[in-house]
């Protein structure tokens, strides 16, 4: 799910011709995402929006690309902070 959202968050940088395929993959995997993981909920909600959106042009999902970008940036920032905290904890 996270890898699919990464691709969908960068429509300017990737070939849009296969983004509909990425959403099809997302449709298959999002149901396995753990909703008990609070940190995953914004990503799951963004993913679910892609599943119900009907693009006017192939591979273009309107503002959902921006939503995916926002959620993935927040996810990446948190993972970086978690890693940094773990490194600092080991060094202390």
PyMOL commands that set and color helices and strands:
alter all, ss='L'
color gray80, all
select helices_A, chain A and resi 2-8+16-32+38-52+64-91
alter helices_A, ss='H'
color red, helices_A
deselect
rebuild
show_as cartoon
